């Protein structure tokens, strides 16, 4: 059943409220020059003639479809150009926009723009039919204009096109995760960093968003290279890559014909070469550091050390040194945003729904007592797991998903889907199917705990679980790092709830800085905007535990005037000066929500 999601129509920023009448404007020329007027008219004439010719050719074209097969419902548009107008760029807004068309065109339809066919899906059933059960056909990735070469290179597994190279890298990543998710879960680093992060929250509660991001960076860096200092490399690389591969990034990702500009005059190619070099420098420098420590006998456990030890499935012959550096590094960088995004949403959710934090805390105190939650506790913590599961559903980190490419013509339910089509599973709508998720716009963890809700499953020692969640992708493109994501989300959110109370600001401060409802960055992986809130220890005993058991309270992000030693200095990351009134926003990825004085945001119905 098609869903009712109404896209908000925003006025153009380019339309002026008052238009000056040039004939009455002092000094205006009242008689237009004939030659220029005629020239402009002639260009318009030929452009219109071309469009008419294209339209006639388009209408005259006949497709030889098999008997009983028809084309998918299609949004109307111009020949070849299609329908590029009116599409909002930001990820969440685009999900709302394309969701609106399902009311008219059904649960699956196509949209053509600049010669590329996009197919939009609004239900989990159709997504699984195509992307899981027919996954071999639907596992491709497209070439991104602002990141040319990523799809066919050996740089970034999530965006590699399907093929032998993809499978070599995916098997390598699976082997990494298999060897590091055993009894000593990810070398014990998530447990250590949870204690460190609580100390930073205790010392600097106003920087909670910064602590969430640096927590993810430190954990990822330790798992990848055995040292949290390399986390600053990830903090540099992630924003640049995320913007390059997003529709909300360089304009060439929207106006794809611009990618045909010759290389010497193409600014986006220059930007991409610079980005690729930065990523290679970051990953190879970190790898070389592990090699040096490994040879000296001082290397801590890490994915890179596993590769050096030639653990099963990680033999050096499978990936070159450079490929292994990128495989390890890209696996680490993805973890920051896919984990940091839901933790940001958790802060938003408990400020809007304050009754749930005490329920979490009661469960955590009963099960864990005077220590932080561990993965071994999870069968006894269904409320915590329900909160994490609902947080992922309520604000999908990838509301538009990451598109799949169909590698051969296919027929589904009597409709032809053409080879080369870009398939979008709209995760925003999939997580709001009304029959499965009543009150879908509300954050309701009880939907996973109460038998009266359609999503309830037993036993509660196993369910709810985020393993297999549609938000982590479908079929061959499903996230290979789900064990790390599960470990971090459960234990980090659980640790924060164990140690702290979180609530919205009161009084004038609360009025000036309301908790945003649905405010995110505009990129392919969204992050909820940060906002001021009160983060306080639950008791003196909790504060004492946090102080005593912290391993390293230092901050990864530096203040002005601070500098790392040696080669690490070029990777230093800085926060704005304290007196600037600004916060660390990770180059716009965690940008603060707008102040109330700018006016309340208007959302579509059902958001």
N, C-alpha and C positions, 0 to 999 in steps of 0.2 A: 504494500500500500504506500502510495506516495505520501511524503510528509509535508506538513505545512510550515515552512520556514520562510518568512517574509524578509527579503533583503531590503535594508534601508537605502533609500535613494538620497545620496548626498549631493548638495549643490556644488557645482564646479567652482574651484578656487580662482578660475581665470575669468569668471563673469563679473563685470563691474556693476555696482548698484546704480551708478549714474553714468550715462553715456553723453559725451560732449557732442553737440551739434556743430560740425565743423564749419557750416556756412555762417553761423553766428559767432564763431570763436574768433577773437581779434587776430588778424594776421593770417587767417586761413585762406587757402586758395579756393575760390568759388567755382572755377572752371577747370575741370580735370583735363590734363593733357591727353589729346586724342590718341597719339601714337601708343602711349603706355596702356591706355584703356583697351585699345584694339588688340594689343599683344597679349594682354592678360586674357581677354575674351577668347582669343584663338587657342591658347593653351588649355583653357577650360573646355572648349569645344572638342579638341582632340582627346582630352582625358575622358570626357563623357562618351565620345565615340568608341574609345577603347573598351570602356566598361560595358557598353551596350554589346559590342562584338563578343566580349568574353561571356556575357550573360547568355547571348544566343547560342554560342558554342556549348556552354554548360547545359542549357536546356535541351539542345539537340543530341547531346551525348547519351547513348543508350548503353546500359550495362546488361550483359548477358548473365542474369542470375539463374541459378538452378530452380527447378520447379518447386514451388512452395516456400522459397526463400525471399525475403524482402529486406530492404534497408532499415537500419535502426531509425527511430524518430530523431529528427535533426533540427537543431536551432537554425532559423533562417539567417542568411547573411549574403554578402557580396561574393561573386565568383572569385576563387582563389584567396582573396583577402579574408573571406569568411565574416566572422563577427568579433572583431577585436575590441570593439568599443564597449564602455560601461562596465568593464571587469575591474573590481578592486584588486590591488596588488597584495596587501597583507594576507597571510595564510588563513586566519580565522574568518576575515571578511569575505575572502574568495569562497570559502566553504559555505557560508551563508548564501552568497550570491548564486552559486551553481545549485545549491539545494533548492532554491526557489523554483527552478525550471522543472524539477521532478514532478511538481504538482500538475504541470501541463503535459510533459513528455514521458512520464512514467518512470519506473525504477531504473531504467538504463537508457541513455540517449547519447547522441554524438554531437560534437561541436567542432567546427572546422575553423582554423585560423592560419593564414599564410601557408596553406597547403598541407598542414598537419591536422590529422583527425584525432580528436580527443574523445574518449568514451568515459562517461560519468556513471558511477554505480552508487546506489544509496542503501543497499542492504547487504548484510553479512552473508546471507544465503547465496546471492549472485556472486559476491566476491570470492567465496570459497569454491563455488562451482567452476569459476574461470581460473583463479589465481592459485588454487591448491590442486583441485582434481585434474585440471588441464595445465598444470604449472610449467610443463616443458615448453609449451607454446608461449606462455605469458611471462617468461622470466627475464626478458631483455631490459636494457636501460638505454636511454637516449643520450645523444651527444649534447652537452650543455654549452651554448655559445660562449659564455664567459668563462668556461673551464674546459676548453677544447682539449681532447686527449684523455680526460679522466675515464670516460666510458671504455676506452680501448687500451688503456695503460695498465700499470701495475702499482698504482698509487693509493687507491681508496676503494676498498672492497664494496661498500654499500652502493657505489655508483658504477661499478664495473659492469660491462655488458656480459651476457651469458656466453660461456665458451670454456675452452680448456684452461685459459688463464684464470678465469673466475673460480673454477673448481679447485685448482691448485691452491689458491689463496684461501678459499673457504675451508678446505680440509686442514690447512695450516692453522687457521683461527680456531677451528673446532679442537684440534690437538692441544693448542695453548690452553683453552678453557678447561678441557678435560683434565689436564695435568695439574691445574691450579685450583680446581674447585672440589678437591677431596676433603679429607678430615681437617687439615689446616687450611681453612677456606681462604683462598687468594692470599696465601702466605701470612695470614693474620693481620694484614694491613687495614681492612675495613674496621675491625675491632679497635685497633690502636688509634686510627684517625677519628673514630667517633668520640673517643675520650678527649682528643686534642681539640676537636671542633666545639665540644661543650665548654671547654675552658675559654675559648675565644668568644663564645656567646656570653659567657659569664663576665668577661672583662670588657667586651665592647658590644653590648646588645644592639646598639643602634646600627651596627654594620652586619646585621643578620644575613642580608642578601650576599654580601661579599664573602661571608664565611661559608655559605652554602656552595658557592662556585669554587672557592679555593679548597674546600673539603673534597669536592669531586676531582679537582685537578691533582691534589696531593695523593689521593687514593689511586687514581689512574697512573700517575707517574711512578709511584712505588711499585705497583703491580707490573708495569711495563719495564721499568729500569732499576728498581730497587732503591730509588732515592727520590724524596719529594721535591728536591730542588729543581728537578726537570719539569715540574708542574707549570712553571712560568712559560716554558716553550709552548705548552698546550694552550695556555691563556692567550698567547700571541697568534697561534695558528688557527684556532677554532673560529673566531669571528670573521677572519678574512675568507676562509673556505666556505663557511655557512652563507655569507653574503654572495659569494661568487656563484653558488649553485642554486640560489633562490630567485623566484620571479621578482621579488622585491629588491633584488640586488642591481647589478648593472643593467642599463636599459636594453642592451643587446639580447638579454634573456626574454624580453617581451617582443621587441622588434627584431626578430631573428634574421631578416634579410641583411641587417647591418654586419653580420658575421662575414659577409662576402667582400667587405672592404679589404683591399690589398694590405698585406702584413705591415709594410713600412708606415702606412697611414692609419693602422688599426690600433686605437688606444687600448681596447679590451684585451687584445693579444699580448700587449706589453704588460698590462696588469696581471694577466694570467701567468706569464713567464716569471714575474717577480714573486707571485704567490707560490708557485711550484718550487722555486728555488728556496724560499723561506722554509717551506715544509721539509724539503730534503735536508737542509742544513740542520733544522731542529732534530729530526729523527736520526740522522747519521751521527751528529755530535753526541746525542744521548746514548746511542748504540756503542760508539767508540769509548765512552766513559765506562760502560759496563764491561767491555772487552778488557780495558786496562785493569779494572778492579778484579776481574775474573783471573787474569794472568798473575795478579799479585796475591790471589787467594783471599780477597776481602769482599768479594761481591755478595750482596744479600740476594735472597730468592727473588726471582722476577721472570717474566716471560722471556726476556732476552737471554737470561742465564739458562733457561730451559733449552733455548735454541742452541746456545754454545755447547751445552752438554749432550746435544743430539738426542734429546728425548724422543720416544717413539712417535712417529708422525712429523717430527720436526727436523729430520736429517737435513744437513746443509744443502744436499744436492737438490732438494725439492724447490727451494727458493734461493735466489742469489742473495748476497749480503745486503744489497740495496733493497731488494724486494722484501727481505725479512725486516729491515728497518722500517719500511713503510707499513708492512702488515701489522707489526707491533704498535707503531705510533698511531695509525689510523684506528685501530681497535681501541686504543686508549682515549683518543679525542672524542669518539662517538659517545663514550660513556659519560663524559662531562655534561653534555646537553640533554641526553635522554634520561639522566638521573637528576640533574639540577632542575630541569623543568618541573617534574612532579613535586619536588620538595618545595619549590616556590609556590606552587598551587596549594600545597598543604597549609602554608602560612595564611594564604587567602581564605581557604575553606574554614579553618578553625576560628577565624575572626568573624566570618559571616554566620557560622553555626557553632557557637561557643559551648553548647551542651555536650558535644562529643569529646572534647578534650578530657573532662573528668572521667568519662567512661573508659577512655583509653588508659588513663592513669590508674584507675582502680584495677584494671586487668594487669597492667604492668607491675604494680606494687604486689599484687597477689602472686603472680608467677615468678617475678624476678627478684623481689625483695630489695636489697641494698646494692644491687649491681645492675649494669646495663643489659638490655636484651641481646641474646645471641641467636644465631640461626637454629640451634638445637631447641630453643624455646618456642619456635613458631607453631608447632602443632597445638600448643596451649594458648595461643594468642590470636583467636579468630577476629576479635574486634580490631586489633591493629591491622591484620591483613585486609579486613573489610574497608577500613579507612584508606589504605593504600590503593586497593582495587577501585574504589569509588572515585578517588582523586584522579586516577588515570582516565576513568570514563568521563568524568565531569568536564575536564579540560584536557582534551587530547593533545599531547606534545606535537603530533603531526596531523593537524585537522584535515589536511588535503591528502595525506599519505605521500608516499614517494611513487611516482608513476612507473608502471610496468610497460614494456613494449611487446606487442604481439608479433611473433616471428613468422607466422604463416596465417593465411586466411582461415577463419573459423566461423562456424554457424552455431548460434546459441538461441534456443527457444524460437527457431524459425527466422532469426535475424542474422544477416551477414555482418561480421566484424572484420574489417580489412587488415591485411598484413601491414605492419608498421604503425598501427593505431597506438596511441598513448592511453593506457588504461588507468583511470583514477578511481580508487576506492575512497569515497568521501568518509573518512573516519569520524568526522564531526556528526554526520547523519547516522552512520552505522552505530555509534554509541548512544543514539537517541531514538532508536526504533520504538515507537510508542507502545506496541504490544508487549515488548520485552522489558522496556524501561518506563513504567508509569512515572509521572512527575519527572520527566527526563531532564528538565532544566534545573532541578534541585539536586543538591549534594545530599544523598541519602545512603549512608553506609549500611543502614538496616536492611536495604534491599538484598544484601548478601547474607543476612543473619536471621531473617524472619521468614518462616515457611509460607506466609501469606503473599510474599512477593514472587513473581515468576522467575527471578534469577537465583532463588535459593537452591543450594545443593548441600547434600550431606556426603560424608561425615564432615563436621566442622573442624576436625583435626587436619583435614586436607583442603577443604574449601572454606572460603574463597581463596583463589590463587591467581596471581598475575601471569603464571606460566601459560602459554597458549593464548594470551590476550591478543585480540585483533589489532590493537594499537601498535604491536611490535612487528607487524607485517604478516604477509601471507606467503605460503608455499616456499619456493626456493629462495625468496628474498626475505624471509623472516629473520629477525635479529639473531645472530649467532651468539651474542653475549648475554642471553637472558639470565644465566645464573649469576653473573656479576650484578646486573640490574636488580634482580630479586634480592640478592644479599644486601646491597646498599640501601635500597628503598625501605625494606623491612627494618633493618637494624638502625639506620640513620634516623628515619622518622620516629621509630620507637624510642631511640635514645633521647631525642629532643623532647618528646612528650614525657619521658621518664623524669627528665631533669628540670623542665621549665613550664611555666604558665605563659601562654601567648594570648594577648587580647588587643583589640583595637584601642587607639588613643581615645581618651575621654575629653569632654569639654571643647574648648575652642580648637585645641590641637586636632581633635577628632573631626570637627567641622571642616577645618582647613585641609585636612588630609584624609578624606574618606577612603575606606577600603574599596579598591576597584572591583567591579563585578566580572568583567571579561575584558581585560586589557593585557595585550601581549605584544611582543615584537613582531615585525612583519615577515619573518623568514620561514624557511621550509620546516624547521624545528622551532616551535614557538616557546617562549618563556614568559610566564606571568610577570607583570610589572611589579617592582618592589614598591613598598609604601611604609611609612612610619607606623610602628606598633610597639607595644610594651612586651618585652621578653624578660621575665624575671624568674630567679630560681624558686622552686616550689617550697624549699625549706632550708634552714641553715645546714642541716645534715646533708642534703643533696649538694649544696654549694661546697661543703668540705670535701665530699667524695670527688667532685669534679676537680677541685684544686689539687688534691693529693694524687690522683691517678692519671693526671695529664702527663704525656711524654714530652710534648713540644708545643708550647703556647705561642711560638713566634708566628708572625703574619707573613703570608706569601706575597701579598701586595704591599708595596712600599710607600712610605710618605716621601714628600719632596725632600731632596738632600741626601737620602739614603742610597747606597749603591752596593751591589754584590762585588765579590772579588773575582779577578781574572776574566775568563771568557763568558762567565755567566752574566756579567754586567749588561751585555747587549740584549739579554732576554728579560731584564727587569721590567716589572709592571707596576705602574704608579696609580694611586688614587688622587683625586683632586685635593687641593689644599683645604684644611679644616675650615678656614675662614671664608671659603668660596660659597658655602651653602650647598655645594654639590656632593653627590655620592658616587662611589665607584659603580659604573653601570656596564662594565665589560663591553666597551665600544658600542653601546646601544642595545645589547642583547638583553639586559635586565633594566632597561630605562625606567625611571620612576613614573608612576601614574600621574596624570596631570592634576594640578590643584583644582579644588572645588570652584575657585573664582573663574576658571575657564568655562564653567557650565557643565551640568551633568551630561554624561554621554547617553545618546539615544540608541537602543538596541532593537534589532528585529524581534518580532514576537517569537517566543520559543527559545530565546537565548538566555 
